[in-house]
Amino acid sequence: MEHSTFGRHVAVDAWGIDPEVLNNAGLLEAHLVEAAEACGATILSMQSRQFEAQEGAAVLVMLSESHLSIHTYPERGFAAIDCYTCGEMVDPQVAVEYLVSVLEPEKTYAKKLIRGMGELEVVETTIQAAEFA
């Protein structure tokens, strides 16, 4: 059986987020798990680090389909959000839009890469704070 190498990679810079949220690794872990579930991804493991010498946190969720991550700078109200999924079944944009809906940034800047099809294709994308039940 041959597998497709197709994948989508969404990267978002999010600004104007509550610093207390960005400095809470436990809360961010819960949000990333919910985001992975919202897009139908399969969680394999999670690692997180609450930085103490400086503020901020990093959370990485390893997915069967690849990964979902966030790295935060509370003092700047900034989060770097990243989600890559291989295949057609799981859309990383759904995970990212879930995170935007719960983090409530004032501004987002996003790009989507189409990967695994030859030369990388950069696609303009708009990230909306989606409503999830």
A tleap script that builds the chain and sets N, CA, C and O, in Angstrom:
source leaprc.protein.ff14SB
mol = sequence {
  NMET GLU HIE SER THR PHE GLY ARG HIE VAL
  ALA VAL ASP ALA TRP GLY ILE ASP PRO GLU
  VAL LEU ASN ASN ALA GLY LEU LEU GLU ALA
  HIE LEU VAL GLU ALA ALA GLU ALA CYS GLY
  ALA THR ILE LEU SER MET GLN SER ARG GLN
  PHE GLU ALA GLN GLU GLY ALA ALA VAL LEU
  VAL MET LEU SER GLU SER HIE LEU SER ILE
  HIE THR TYR PRO GLU ARG GLY PHE ALA ALA
  ILE ASP CYS TYR THR CYS GLY GLU MET VAL
  ASP PRO GLN VAL ALA VAL GLU TYR LEU VAL
  SER VAL LEU GLU PRO GLU LYS THR TYR ALA
  LYS LYS LEU ILE ARG GLY MET GLY GLU LEU
  GLU VAL VAL GLU THR THR ILE GLN ALA ALA
  GLU PHE CALA
}
set mol.1.N position { 0.841 -1.179 0.000 }
set mol.1.CA position { 0.000 0.000 0.000 }
set mol.1.C position { 0.885 1.240 0.000 }
set mol.1.O position { 1.769 1.371 0.846 }
set mol.2.N position { 0.656 2.142 -0.934 }
set mol.2.CA position { 1.437 3.366 -1.026 }
set mol.2.C position { 0.685 4.505 -0.332 }
set mol.2.O position { -0.528 4.648 -0.490 }
set mol.3.N position { 1.420 5.312 0.438 }
set mol.3.CA position { 0.822 6.421 1.163 }
set mol.3.C position { 1.106 7.740 0.461 }
set mol.3.O position { 2.167 7.916 -0.138 }
set mol.4.N position { 0.172 8.649 0.533 }
set mol.4.CA position { 0.341 9.987 -0.020 }
set mol.4.C position { 1.281 10.789 0.872 }
set mol.4.O position { 1.263 10.637 2.093 }
set mol.5.N position { 2.099 11.638 0.267 }
set mol.5.CA position { 2.974 12.527 1.027 }
set mol.5.C position { 2.348 13.910 1.222 }
set mol.5.O position { 2.967 14.792 1.816 }
set mol.6.N position { 1.122 14.101 0.722 }
set mol.6.CA position { 0.437 15.385 0.824 }
set mol.6.C position { 0.261 15.796 2.280 }
set mol.6.O position { -0.088 14.977 3.130 }
set mol.7.N position { 0.506 17.075 2.558 }
set mol.7.CA position { 0.261 17.612 3.890 }
set mol.7.C position { 0.012 19.105 3.837 }
set mol.7.O position { 0.349 19.781 2.865 }
set mol.8.N position { -0.594 19.607 4.920 }
set mol.8.CA position { -0.840 21.040 5.058 }
set mol.8.C position { -0.229 21.514 6.370 }
set mol.8.O position { -0.336 20.846 7.398 }
set mol.9.N position { 0.408 22.667 6.316 }
set mol.9.CA position { 1.110 23.218 7.469 }
set mol.9.C position { 0.637 24.657 7.652 }
set mol.9.O position { 0.861 25.499 6.781 }
set mol.10.N position { -0.007 24.940 8.761 }
set mol.10.CA position { -0.512 26.284 9.042 }
set mol.10.C position { 0.304 26.883 10.179 }
set mol.10.O position { 0.442 26.284 11.246 }
set mol.11.N position { 0.843 28.074 9.937 }
set mol.11.CA position { 1.595 28.813 10.954 }
set mol.11.C position { 0.901 30.146 11.181 }
set mol.11.O position { 0.530 30.840 10.234 }
set mol.12.N position { 0.731 30.494 12.461 }
set mol.12.CA position { 0.034 31.729 12.817 }
set mol.12.C position { 0.824 32.477 13.880 }
set mol.12.O position { 1.255 31.900 14.878 }
set mol.13.N position { 1.005 33.774 13.648 }
set mol.13.CA position { 1.487 34.681 14.680 }
set mol.13.C position { 0.258 35.386 15.225 }
set mol.13.O position { -0.471 36.043 14.482 }
set mol.14.N position { 0.029 35.249 16.525 }
set mol.14.CA position { -1.150 35.828 17.166 }
set mol.14.C position { -0.701 36.851 18.206 }
set mol.14.O position { 0.135 36.558 19.060 }
set mol.15.N position { -1.262 38.044 18.121 }
set mol.15.CA position { -0.869 39.167 18.972 }
set mol.15.C position { -2.060 39.671 19.778 }
set mol.15.O position { -3.210 39.571 19.351 }
set mol.16.N position { -1.756 40.214 20.951 }
set mol.16.CA position { -2.807 40.822 21.774 }
set mol.16.C position { -3.591 39.811 22.577 }
set mol.16.O position { -4.804 39.946 22.738 }
set mol.17.N position { -2.907 38.793 23.084 }
set mol.17.CA position { -3.545 37.747 23.898 }
set mol.17.C position { -3.268 38.037 25.373 }
set mol.17.O position { -2.197 38.535 25.720 }
set mol.18.N position { -4.224 37.730 26.228 }
set mol.18.CA position { -4.093 37.914 27.673 }
set mol.18.C position { -2.803 37.239 28.173 }
set mol.18.O position { -2.643 36.030 28.011 }
set mol.19.N position { -1.885 38.008 28.778 }
set mol.19.CA position { -0.618 37.438 29.262 }
set mol.19.C position { -0.785 36.311 30.271 }
set mol.19.O position { 0.032 35.391 30.303 }
set mol.20.N position { -1.832 36.365 31.097 }
set mol.20.CA position { -2.038 35.295 32.075 }
set mol.20.C position { -2.344 33.962 31.391 }
set mol.20.O position { -1.915 32.907 31.857 }
set mol.21.N position { -3.074 34.015 30.306 }
set mol.21.CA position { -3.361 32.803 29.537 }
set mol.21.C position { -2.071 32.277 28.914 }
set mol.21.O position { -1.808 31.075 28.946 }
set mol.22.N position { -1.271 33.173 28.350 }
set mol.22.CA position { -0.040 32.774 27.674 }
set mol.22.C position { 1.023 32.251 28.631 }
set mol.22.O position { 1.967 31.585 28.207 }
set mol.23.N position { 0.874 32.548 29.918 }
set mol.23.CA position { 1.862 32.090 30.899 }
set mol.23.C position { 1.348 30.918 31.726 }
set mol.23.O position { 1.821 30.685 32.839 }
set mol.24.N position { 0.387 30.184 31.187 }
set mol.24.CA position { -0.220 29.076 31.916 }
set mol.24.C position { -0.123 27.805 31.066 }
set mol.24.O position { -1.015 27.517 30.268 }
set mol.25.N position { 0.970 27.045 31.245 }
set mol.25.CA position { 1.197 25.853 30.425 }
set mol.25.C position { 0.064 24.838 30.569 }
set mol.25.O position { -0.315 24.197 29.589 }
set mol.26.N position { -0.478 24.685 31.768 }
set mol.26.CA position { -1.568 23.728 31.965 }
set mol.26.C position { -2.803 24.079 31.163 }
set mol.26.O position { -3.419 23.205 30.553 }
set mol.27.N position { -3.166 25.341 31.157 }
set mol.27.CA position { -4.312 25.800 30.372 }
set mol.27.C position { -4.042 25.635 28.880 }
set mol.27.O position { -4.919 25.196 28.136 }
set mol.28.N position { -2.842 25.983 28.442 }
set mol.28.CA position { -2.488 25.833 27.033 }
set mol.28.C position { -2.527 24.369 26.604 }
set mol.28.O position { -2.977 24.058 25.501 }
set mol.29.N position { -2.056 23.465 27.471 }
set mol.29.CA position { -2.142 22.029 27.168 }
set mol.29.C position { -3.589 21.626 26.892 }
set mol.29.O position { -3.878 20.947 25.907 }
set mol.30.N position { -4.501 22.056 27.779 }
set mol.30.CA position { -5.913 21.709 27.613 }
set mol.30.C position { -6.449 22.261 26.297 }
set mol.30.O position { -7.181 21.570 25.589 }
set mol.31.N position { -6.091 23.502 25.962 }
set mol.31.CA position { -6.553 24.106 24.708 }
set mol.31.C position { -6.021 23.352 23.487 }
set mol.31.O position { -6.754 23.161 22.517 }
set mol.32.N position { -4.757 22.920 23.521 }
set mol.32.CA position { -4.196 22.196 22.376 }
set mol.32.C position { -4.842 20.820 22.219 }
set mol.32.O position { -5.070 20.366 21.097 }
set mol.33.N position { -5.136 20.161 23.327 }
set mol.33.CA position { -5.839 18.871 23.251 }
set mol.33.C position { -7.218 19.079 22.629 }
set mol.33.O position { -7.632 18.310 21.761 }
set mol.34.N position { -7.922 20.105 23.067 }
set mol.34.CA position { -9.244 20.395 22.511 }
set mol.34.C position { -9.149 20.723 21.019 }
set mol.34.O position { -10.004 20.308 20.237 }
set mol.35.N position { -8.116 21.462 20.628 }
set mol.35.CA position { -7.921 21.821 19.215 }
set mol.35.C position { -7.658 20.578 18.378 }
set mol.35.O position { -8.198 20.440 17.281 }
set mol.36.N position { -6.830 19.670 18.890 }
set mol.36.CA position { -6.548 18.426 18.172 }
set mol.36.C position { -7.824 17.604 18.020 }
set mol.36.O position { -8.085 17.039 16.958 }
set mol.37.N position { -8.607 17.543 19.076 }
set mol.37.CA position { -9.872 16.806 19.014 }
set mol.37.C position { -10.846 17.465 18.035 }
set mol.37.O position { -11.570 16.773 17.320 }
set mol.38.N position { -10.865 18.801 18.002 }
set mol.38.CA position { -11.787 19.523 17.118 }
set mol.38.C position { -11.534 19.206 15.646 }
set mol.38.O position { -12.467 19.181 14.844 }
set mol.39.N position { -10.268 18.963 15.290 }
set mol.39.CA position { -9.968 18.671 13.878 }
set mol.39.C position { -9.917 17.173 13.595 }
set mol.39.O position { -9.660 16.765 12.462 }
set mol.40.N position { -10.156 16.358 14.605 }
set mol.40.CA position { -10.197 14.916 14.400 }
set mol.40.C position { -8.842 14.240 14.390 }
set mol.40.O position { -8.716 13.112 13.913 }
set mol.41.N position { -7.826 14.913 14.910 }
set mol.41.CA position { -6.482 14.328 14.946 }
set mol.41.C position { -6.365 13.304 16.069 }
set mol.41.O position { -7.151 13.307 17.017 }
set mol.42.N position { -5.369 12.427 15.946 }
set mol.42.CA position { -5.098 11.399 16.941 }
set mol.42.C position { -3.881 11.805 17.759 }
set mol.42.O position { -2.776 11.903 17.225 }
set mol.43.N position { -4.078 12.044 19.064 }
set mol.43.CA position { -2.994 12.472 19.943 }
set mol.43.C position { -2.172 11.264 20.361 }
set mol.43.O position { -2.710 10.266 20.841 }
set mol.44.N position { -0.846 11.366 20.169 }
set mol.44.CA position { 0.067 10.309 20.594 }
set mol.44.C position { 0.743 10.651 21.917 }
set mol.44.O position { 0.886 9.788 22.782 }
set mol.45.N position { 1.159 11.911 22.078 }
set mol.45.CA position { 1.820 12.340 23.315 }
set mol.45.C position { 1.829 13.859 23.390 }
set mol.45.O position { 1.483 14.552 22.433 }
set mol.46.N position { 2.235 14.359 24.560 }
set mol.46.CA position { 2.319 15.805 24.748 }
set mol.46.C position { 3.505 16.122 25.643 }
set mol.46.O position { 3.807 15.394 26.588 }
set mol.47.N position { 4.169 17.222 25.325 }
set mol.47.CA position { 5.224 17.755 26.175 }
set mol.47.C position { 4.956 19.224 26.369 }
set mol.47.O position { 4.465 19.901 25.465 }
set mol.48.N position { 5.278 19.723 27.555 }
set mol.48.CA position { 5.144 21.161 27.767 }
set mol.48.C position { 6.221 21.625 28.723 }
set mol.48.O position { 6.777 20.853 29.505 }
set mol.49.N position { 6.495 22.916 28.630 }
set mol.49.CA position { 7.476 23.537 29.507 }
set mol.49.C position { 6.957 24.901 29.913 }
set mol.49.O position { 6.634 25.736 29.068 }
set mol.50.N position { 6.881 25.114 31.212 }
set mol.50.CA position { 6.571 26.439 31.755 }
set mol.50.C position { 7.921 27.067 32.075 }
set mol.50.O position { 8.659 26.568 32.925 }
set mol.51.N position { 8.237 28.145 31.405 }
set mol.51.CA position { 9.523 28.796 31.631 }
set mol.51.C position { 9.451 29.632 32.900 }
set mol.51.O position { 8.488 30.369 33.115 }
set mol.52.N position { 10.477 29.514 33.741 }
set mol.52.CA position { 10.455 30.213 35.014 }
set mol.52.C position { 11.444 31.364 35.068 }
set mol.52.O position { 11.168 32.369 35.724 }
set mol.53.N position { 12.583 31.255 34.402 }
set mol.53.CA position { 13.549 32.354 34.399 }
set mol.53.C position { 12.968 33.561 33.664 }
set mol.53.O position { 13.316 34.709 33.943 }
set mol.54.N position { 12.095 33.278 32.738 }
set mol.54.CA position { 11.341 34.304 32.021 }
set mol.54.C position { 9.921 33.779 31.934 }
set mol.54.O position { 9.676 32.605 32.209 }
set mol.55.N position { 8.995 34.623 31.560 }
set mol.55.CA position { 7.627 34.155 31.406 }
set mol.55.C position { 7.476 33.434 30.084 }
set mol.55.O position { 8.276 33.610 29.166 }
set mol.56.N position { 6.437 32.619 30.002 }
set mol.56.CA position { 6.127 31.955 28.756 }
set mol.56.C position { 6.036 30.452 28.910 }
set mol.56.O position { 6.380 29.884 29.946 }
set mol.57.N position { 5.564 29.830 27.849 }
set mol.57.CA position { 5.392 28.382 27.844 }
set mol.57.C position { 5.536 27.874 26.421 }
set mol.57.O position { 5.349 28.605 25.449 }
set mol.58.N position { 5.873 26.598 26.334 }
set mol.58.CA position { 5.901 25.899 25.054 }
set mol.58.C position { 5.159 24.590 25.249 }
set mol.58.O position { 5.392 23.868 26.218 }
set mol.59.N position { 4.258 24.290 24.312 }
set mol.59.CA position { 3.501 23.042 24.371 }
set mol.59.C position { 3.555 22.404 22.988 }
set mol.59.O position { 3.314 23.056 21.972 }
set mol.60.N position { 3.875 21.118 22.976 }
set mol.60.CA position { 3.929 20.349 21.737 }
set mol.60.C position { 3.046 19.119 21.881 }
set mol.60.O position { 3.206 18.336 22.817 }
set mol.61.N position { 2.123 18.956 20.959 }
set mol.61.CA position { 1.276 17.763 20.915 }
set mol.61.C position { 1.686 16.972 19.682 }
set mol.61.O position { 1.539 17.435 18.551 }
set mol.62.N position { 2.202 15.769 19.920 }
set mol.62.CA position { 2.543 14.889 18.809 }
set mol.62.C position { 1.275 14.171 18.371 }
set mol.62.O position { 0.584 13.540 19.171 }
set mol.63.N position { 0.994 14.283 17.097 }
set mol.63.CA position { -0.192 13.661 16.519 }
set mol.63.C position { 0.215 12.501 15.625 }
set mol.63.O position { 1.321 12.487 15.085 }
set mol.64.N position { -0.657 11.551 15.471 }
set mol.64.CA position { -0.415 10.496 14.492 }
set mol.64.C position { -0.230 11.130 13.117 }
set mol.64.O position { 0.530 10.627 12.290 }
set mol.65.N position { -0.931 12.239 12.880 }
set mol.65.CA position { -0.879 12.942 11.600 }
set mol.65.C position { 0.283 13.937 11.532 }
set mol.65.O position { 0.578 14.425 10.441 }
set mol.66.N position { 0.949 14.257 12.626 }
set mol.66.CA position { 2.168 15.059 12.743 }
set mol.66.C position { 2.207 15.824 14.049 }
set mol.66.O position { 2.481 15.217 15.084 }
set mol.67.N position { 1.939 17.166 14.061 }
set mol.67.CA position { 2.091 17.906 15.310 }
set mol.67.C position { 1.242 19.179 15.368 }
set mol.67.O position { 0.770 19.693 14.354 }
set mol.68.N position { 1.072 19.663 16.607 }
set mol.68.CA position { 0.417 20.921 16.919 }
set mol.68.C position { 1.231 21.548 18.043 }
set mol.68.O position { 1.546 20.875 19.025 }
set mol.69.N position { 1.580 22.836 17.913 }
set mol.69.CA position { 2.414 23.444 18.943 }
set mol.69.C position { 2.095 24.918 19.155 }
set mol.69.O position { 1.495 25.581 18.309 }
set mol.70.N position { 2.524 25.404 20.326 }
set mol.70.CA position { 2.430 26.825 20.647 }
set mol.70.C position { 3.641 27.203 21.476 }
set mol.70.O position { 4.089 26.439 22.331 }
set mol.71.N position { 4.157 28.374 21.220 }
set mol.71.CA position { 5.259 28.954 22.013 }
set mol.71.C position { 4.838 30.375 22.324 }
set mol.71.O position { 4.462 31.126 21.424 }
set mol.72.N position { 4.900 30.757 23.613 }
set mol.72.CA position { 4.307 32.033 24.014 }
set mol.72.C position { 5.323 33.013 24.605 }
set mol.72.O position { 6.354 32.636 25.162 }
set mol.73.N position { 4.974 34.273 24.453 }
set mol.73.CA position { 5.727 35.401 24.999 }
set mol.73.C position { 4.717 36.321 25.693 }
set mol.73.O position { 4.277 37.306 25.099 }
set mol.74.N position { 4.343 36.014 26.940 }
set mol.74.CA position { 3.293 36.773 27.616 }
set mol.74.C position { 3.595 38.266 27.724 }
set mol.74.O position { 2.691 39.095 27.620 }
set mol.75.N position { 4.847 38.600 27.930 }
set mol.75.CA position { 5.212 40.009 28.085 }
set mol.75.C position { 4.932 40.815 26.814 }
set mol.75.O position { 4.855 42.043 26.862 }
set mol.76.N position { 4.779 40.133 25.689 }
set mol.76.CA position { 4.476 40.781 24.407 }
set mol.76.C position { 3.060 40.464 23.923 }
set mol.76.O position { 2.626 40.978 22.893 }
set mol.77.N position { 2.339 39.615 24.671 }
set mol.77.CA position { 0.996 39.224 24.247 }
set mol.77.C position { 1.004 38.396 22.976 }
set mol.77.O position { 0.041 38.411 22.210 }
set mol.78.N position { 2.106 37.664 22.751 }
set mol.78.CA position { 2.340 36.969 21.482 }
set mol.78.C position { 2.380 35.460 21.641 }
set mol.78.O position { 2.916 34.937 22.617 }
set mol.79.N position { 1.798 34.763 20.655 }
set mol.79.CA position { 1.892 33.305 20.575 }
set mol.79.C position { 2.215 32.908 19.143 }
set mol.79.O position { 1.612 33.413 18.196 }
set mol.80.N position { 3.173 31.998 18.995 }
set mol.80.CA position { 3.480 31.375 17.706 }
set mol.80.C position { 2.792 30.017 17.704 }
set mol.80.O position { 3.115 29.146 18.512 }
set mol.81.N position { 1.848 29.843 16.795 }
set mol.81.CA position { 1.037 28.620 16.707 }
set mol.81.C position { 1.394 27.910 15.414 }
set mol.81.O position { 1.563 28.544 14.372 }
set mol.82.N position { 1.507 26.585 15.488 }
set mol.82.CA position { 1.976 25.808 14.348 }
set mol.82.C position { 1.236 24.472 14.319 }
set mol.82.O position { 1.167 23.780 15.335 }
set mol.83.N position { 0.687 24.106 13.169 }
set mol.83.CA position { 0.056 22.790 13.042 }
set mol.83.C position { 0.319 22.229 11.655 }
set mol.83.O position { 0.027 22.867 10.644 }
set mol.84.N position { 0.876 21.025 11.623 }
set mol.84.CA position { 1.123 20.305 10.371 }
set mol.84.C position { 0.414 18.975 10.446 }
set mol.84.O position { 0.530 18.251 11.434 }
set mol.85.N position { -0.322 18.655 9.395 }
set mol.85.CA position { -0.940 17.330 9.310 }
set mol.85.C position { -0.721 16.761 7.919 }
set mol.85.O position { -0.797 17.471 6.917 }
set mol.86.N position { -0.452 15.485 7.883 }
set mol.86.CA position { -0.295 14.811 6.600 }
set mol.86.C position { -1.624 14.166 6.225 }
set mol.86.O position { -2.452 13.855 7.081 }
set mol.87.N position { -1.800 13.978 4.944 }
set mol.87.CA position { -3.023 13.345 4.457 }
set mol.87.C position { -4.155 14.341 4.275 }
set mol.87.O position { -4.008 15.538 4.522 }
set mol.88.N position { -5.276 13.816 3.840 }
set mol.88.CA position { -6.451 14.641 3.522 }
set mol.88.C position { -7.481 14.689 4.646 }
set mol.88.O position { -8.351 15.560 4.647 }
set mol.89.N position { -7.395 13.768 5.600 }
set mol.89.CA position { -8.478 13.578 6.561 }
set mol.89.C position { -8.530 14.627 7.673 }
set mol.89.O position { -9.616 14.958 8.148 }
set mol.90.N position { -7.383 15.153 8.096 }
set mol.90.CA position { -7.323 16.091 9.214 }
set mol.90.C position { -6.844 17.439 8.689 }
set mol.90.O position { -5.764 17.536 8.107 }
set mol.91.N position { -7.653 18.481 8.897 }
set mol.91.CA position { -7.323 19.820 8.402 }
set mol.91.C position { -6.708 20.636 9.544 }
set mol.91.O position { -7.394 20.923 10.525 }
set mol.92.N position { -5.433 21.014 9.437 }
set mol.92.CA position { -4.790 21.771 10.511 }
set mol.92.C position { -5.429 23.137 10.737 }
set mol.92.O position { -5.341 23.682 11.838 }
set mol.93.N position { -6.063 23.691 9.725 }
set mol.93.CA position { -6.696 25.002 9.890 }
set mol.93.C position { -7.805 24.940 10.930 }
set mol.93.O position { -8.030 25.922 11.638 }
set mol.94.N position { -8.499 23.821 11.041 }
set mol.94.CA position { -9.555 23.672 12.042 }
set mol.94.C position { -8.956 23.764 13.444 }
set mol.94.O position { -9.521 24.427 14.314 }
set mol.95.N position { -7.828 23.112 13.670 }
set mol.95.CA position { -7.161 23.169 14.978 }
set mol.95.C position { -6.725 24.589 15.299 }
set mol.95.O position { -6.921 25.065 16.417 }
set mol.96.N position { -6.137 25.263 14.325 }
set mol.96.CA position { -5.653 26.623 14.532 }
set mol.96.C position { -6.825 27.571 14.785 }
set mol.96.O position { -6.744 28.429 15.664 }
set mol.97.N position { -7.898 27.429 14.038 }
set mol.97.CA position { -9.064 28.286 14.256 }
set mol.97.C position { -9.682 28.049 15.632 }
set mol.97.O position { -10.199 28.981 16.249 }
set mol.98.N position { -9.630 26.816 16.113 }
set mol.98.CA position { -10.102 26.547 17.468 }
set mol.98.C position { -9.253 27.323 18.469 }
set mol.98.O position { -9.787 27.974 19.368 }
set mol.99.N position { -7.930 27.255 18.315 }
set mol.99.CA position { -7.039 27.967 19.244 }
set mol.99.C position { -7.278 29.474 19.197 }
set mol.99.O position { -7.299 30.131 20.239 }
set mol.100.N position { -7.455 30.018 18.015 }
set mol.100.CA position { -7.744 31.451 17.894 }
set mol.100.C position { -9.056 31.788 18.608 }
set mol.100.O position { -9.162 32.840 19.239 }
set mol.101.N position { -10.041 30.917 18.516 }
set mol.101.CA position { -11.329 31.188 19.159 }
set mol.101.C position { -11.197 31.225 20.681 }
set mol.101.O position { -11.889 32.009 21.331 }
set mol.102.N position { -10.325 30.398 21.266 }
set mol.102.CA position { -10.201 30.391 22.728 }
set mol.102.C position { -9.152 31.375 23.244 }
set mol.102.O position { -9.266 31.850 24.374 }
set mol.103.N position { -8.143 31.690 22.451 }
set mol.103.CA position { -7.100 32.620 22.885 }
set mol.103.C position { -7.499 34.080 22.664 }
set mol.103.O position { -6.974 34.973 23.328 }
set mol.104.N position { -8.420 34.324 21.740 }
set mol.104.CA position { -8.960 35.645 21.468 }
set mol.104.C position { -7.895 36.720 21.207 }
set mol.104.O position { -7.903 37.754 21.875 }
set mol.105.N position { -6.987 36.500 20.260 }
set mol.105.CA position { -5.998 37.536 19.944 }
set mol.105.C position { -6.652 38.736 19.267 }
set mol.105.O position { -7.715 38.629 18.655 }
set mol.106.N position { -5.985 39.878 19.395 }
set mol.106.CA position { -6.450 41.083 18.693 }
set mol.106.C position { -6.132 41.006 17.207 }
set mol.106.O position { -6.908 41.487 16.381 }
set mol.107.N position { -4.984 40.398 16.856 }
set mol.107.CA position { -4.561 40.287 15.462 }
set mol.107.C position { -3.938 38.924 15.214 }
set mol.107.O position { -3.294 38.350 16.092 }
set mol.108.N position { -4.139 38.417 14.007 }
set mol.108.CA position { -3.461 37.190 13.585 }
set mol.108.C position { -2.881 37.384 12.190 }
set mol.108.O position { -3.442 38.089 11.352 }
set mol.109.N position { -1.755 36.742 11.973 }
set mol.109.CA position { -1.108 36.709 10.667 }
set mol.109.C position { -0.823 35.241 10.374 }
set mol.109.O position { -0.176 34.565 11.174 }
set mol.110.N position { -1.297 34.744 9.240 }
set mol.110.CA position { -1.210 33.305 8.974 }
set mol.110.C position { -0.748 33.016 7.558 }
set mol.110.O position { -0.987 33.789 6.630 }
set mol.111.N position { -0.079 31.879 7.422 }
set mol.111.CA position { 0.288 31.319 6.128 }
set mol.111.C position { 0.026 29.819 6.189 }
set mol.111.O position { 0.141 29.189 7.240 }
set mol.112.N position { -0.330 29.269 5.033 }
set mol.112.CA position { -0.499 27.828 4.913 }
set mol.112.C position { 0.484 27.337 3.852 }
set mol.112.O position { 0.597 27.921 2.775 }
set mol.113.N position { 1.181 26.271 4.172 }
set mol.113.CA position { 2.067 25.617 3.218 }
set mol.113.C position { 1.427 24.317 2.767 }
set mol.113.O position { 0.907 23.553 3.581 }
set mol.114.N position { 1.467 24.074 1.478 }
set mol.114.CA position { 1.096 22.767 0.951 }
set mol.114.C position { 2.414 22.023 0.789 }
set mol.114.O position { 3.318 22.481 0.090 }
set mol.115.N position { 2.511 20.876 1.440 }
set mol.115.CA position { 3.773 20.137 1.487 }
set mol.115.C position { 3.605 18.750 0.889 }
set mol.115.O position { 2.496 18.231 0.762 }
set mol.116.N position { 4.737 18.169 0.526 }
set mol.116.CA position { 4.747 16.787 0.076 }
set mol.116.C position { 4.300 16.571 -1.353 }
set mol.116.O position { 4.045 15.438 -1.763 }
set mol.117.N position { 4.203 17.653 -2.120 }
set mol.117.CA position { 3.756 17.530 -3.505 }
set mol.117.C position { 4.833 18.014 -4.479 }
set mol.117.O position { 4.566 18.199 -5.666 }
set mol.118.N position { 6.029 18.214 -3.978 }
set mol.118.CA position { 7.110 18.783 -4.777 }
set mol.118.C position { 7.557 20.064 -4.113 }
set mol.118.O position { 7.808 20.091 -2.908 }
set mol.119.N position { 7.659 21.128 -4.895 }
set mol.119.CA position { 8.044 22.415 -4.330 }
set mol.119.C position { 6.968 22.895 -3.349 }
set mol.119.O position { 5.774 22.747 -3.608 }
set mol.120.N position { 7.403 23.474 -2.218 }
set mol.120.CA position { 6.458 24.001 -1.246 }
set mol.120.C position { 5.586 25.075 -1.890 }
set mol.120.O position { 6.081 25.933 -2.622 }
set mol.121.N position { 4.298 25.021 -1.614 }
set mol.121.CA position { 3.371 26.033 -2.107 }
set mol.121.C position { 2.867 26.829 -0.913 }
set mol.121.O position { 2.309 26.261 0.026 }
set mol.122.N position { 3.060 28.136 -0.946 }
set mol.122.CA position { 2.571 29.018 0.113 }
set mol.122.C position { 1.214 29.553 -0.303 }
set mol.122.O position { 1.056 30.107 -1.391 }
set mol.123.N position { 0.238 29.382 0.575 }
set mol.123.CA position { -1.130 29.792 0.297 }
set mol.123.C position { -1.533 30.842 1.331 }
set mol.123.O position { -1.348 30.647 2.532 }
set mol.124.N position { -2.081 31.950 0.853 }
set mol.124.CA position { -2.635 32.931 1.787 }
set mol.124.C position { -3.850 32.292 2.450 }
set mol.124.O position { -4.643 31.615 1.796 }
set mol.125.N position { -3.984 32.510 3.731 }
set mol.125.CA position { -5.129 31.964 4.439 }
set mol.125.C position { -5.615 32.965 5.459 }
set mol.125.O position { -4.825 33.732 6.009 }
set mol.126.N position { -6.888 32.964 5.710 }
set mol.126.CA position { -7.481 33.805 6.736 }
set mol.126.C position { -7.902 32.903 7.877 }
set mol.126.O position { -8.587 31.900 7.677 }
set mol.127.N position { -7.487 33.270 9.064 }
set mol.127.CA position { -7.855 32.497 10.249 }
set mol.127.C position { -9.012 33.200 10.931 }
set mol.127.O position { -8.913 34.369 11.303 }
set mol.128.N position { -10.085 32.493 11.087 }
set mol.128.CA position { -11.273 33.017 11.748 }
set mol.128.C position { -11.418 32.366 13.110 }
set mol.128.O position { -11.104 31.188 13.280 }
set mol.129.N position { -11.888 33.122 14.065 }
set mol.129.CA position { -12.240 32.530 15.360 }
set mol.129.C position { -13.552 31.794 15.138 }
set mol.129.O position { -14.614 32.410 15.048 }
set mol.130.N position { -13.472 30.493 15.052 }
set mol.130.CA position { -14.656 29.678 14.743 }
set mol.130.C position { -15.450 29.389 16.015 }
set mol.130.O position { -14.910 29.406 17.121 }
set mol.131.N position { -16.718 29.129 15.835 }
set mol.131.CA position { -17.566 28.738 16.955 }
set mol.131.C position { -17.607 27.225 17.028 }
set mol.131.O position { -17.939 26.553 16.052 }
set mol.132.N position { -17.268 26.697 18.189 }
set mol.132.CA position { -17.284 25.259 18.397 }
set mol.132.C position { -18.228 24.954 19.551 }
set mol.132.O position { -18.245 25.653 20.564 }
set mol.133.N position { -19.001 23.912 19.380 }
set mol.133.CA position { -19.955 23.527 20.435 }
set mol.133.C position { -19.304 22.600 21.422 }
set mol.133.O position { -19.946 22.168 22.380 }
savepdb mol mol.pdb
quit
